[in-house]
């Protein structure tokens, strides 16, 4: 299941978690693989809580951590900015693969 973040992320409190719940539940029923492209948009670092927005963003990350911890299937994340991912996710990954940028010859071909 390729997760379209534009259909998941919602500005209203609790809606993002509901959308994620539906996706994870569906993947669990079908023994599916979840693919999150541009994952840093959703799996970003938690921040110091300064306002309600920060609190809500931290809750979303905590919810994702919990779902990943209990998800029996395979989850694949892609990002161009691995340093933007919350470090707690790195501890839950079995494999982290880095694809080097192709050199000029490969790009030409």
C-alpha positions in Angstrom: 0.0 0.0 0.0 1.6 3.3 -1.1 0.5 5.8 1.5 -0.4 9.1 0.0 0.5 11.6 2.7 -1.8 14.2 1.2 -4.7 12.0 2.2 -3.3 11.2 5.6 -2.1 14.4 7.1 -5.0 16.6 8.4 -5.0 19.9 10.2 -7.7 18.9 12.6 -6.7 17.3 15.8 -7.0 13.6 15.8 -7.8 13.2 12.1 -4.3 12.3 11.1 -4.3 9.5 13.7 -7.7 8.3 12.5 -6.4 8.2 8.9 -3.3 6.3 9.9 -5.3 3.9 11.9 -7.4 3.0 8.9 -4.3 2.5 6.8 -2.5 0.3 9.4 -5.7 -1.7 10.0 -6.2 -2.4 6.3 -2.5 -3.4 5.9 -2.8 -5.8 8.9 -6.0 -7.4 7.5 -4.4 -8.0 4.1 -0.8 -8.7 5.4 0.2 -5.8 3.3 3.4 -3.8 2.9 3.2 -0.1 3.8 5.3 2.4 1.7 5.7 5.9 3.0 7.3 8.2 0.4 8.8 11.4 1.6 8.4 10.0 5.1 10.2 12.9 6.9 6.9 14.9 6.4 5.2 12.5 8.8 7.9 10.8 10.8 9.7 14.0 11.7 11.6 14.8 14.9 9.6 15.6 18.0 10.2 19.1 19.3 10.0 21.0 22.5 6.4 21.7 23.2 5.8 25.4 22.9 2.2 25.4 21.8 -0.8 23.2 20.9 0.6 22.6 17.4 3.9 21.2 18.8 1.9 19.0 21.2 -0.3 17.7 18.4 2.7 16.9 16.2 4.5 15.1 19.0 1.3 13.0 19.6 1.2 12.0 15.9 4.9 10.9 16.1 4.2 8.9 19.3 1.1 7.3 17.7 3.2 6.3 14.7 5.9 4.8 16.9 3.3 2.7 18.7 1.7 1.5 15.5 5.1 0.6 14.0 6.1 -1.3 17.2 3.0 -3.5 16.9 2.7 -3.8 13.1 3.4 -7.4 12.0 4.0 -6.5 8.4 6.7 -4.7 6.5 7.0 -0.9 6.5 9.2 0.9 4.0 10.1 4.6 4.4 11.8 6.7 1.8 13.3 10.1 2.4 15.9 12.5 1.1 16.5 13.8 4.6 17.1 11.0 7.0 18.4 13.4 9.6 14.9 14.9 9.8 13.4 11.6 11.0 12.9 11.2 14.7 15.7 9.0 16.1 13.2 6.8 17.9 12.1 5.5 14.5 15.7 4.5 13.7 15.7 2.2 16.7 12.7 0.4 15.3 14.1 -0.3 11.9 15.6 -3.6 11.1 17.4 -2.4 8.0 18.4 1.1 6.9 19.6 1.3 3.3 21.3 4.3 1.8 21.3 4.7 -2.0 24.2 6.8 -3.1 23.6 9.5 -5.7 24.5 8.2 -9.2 27.6 9.6 -10.7 27.6 11.7 -13.9 27.9 8.6 -16.2 25.0 6.8 -14.6 22.8 9.9 -14.8 23.6 10.3 -18.4 22.7 6.7 -19.2 
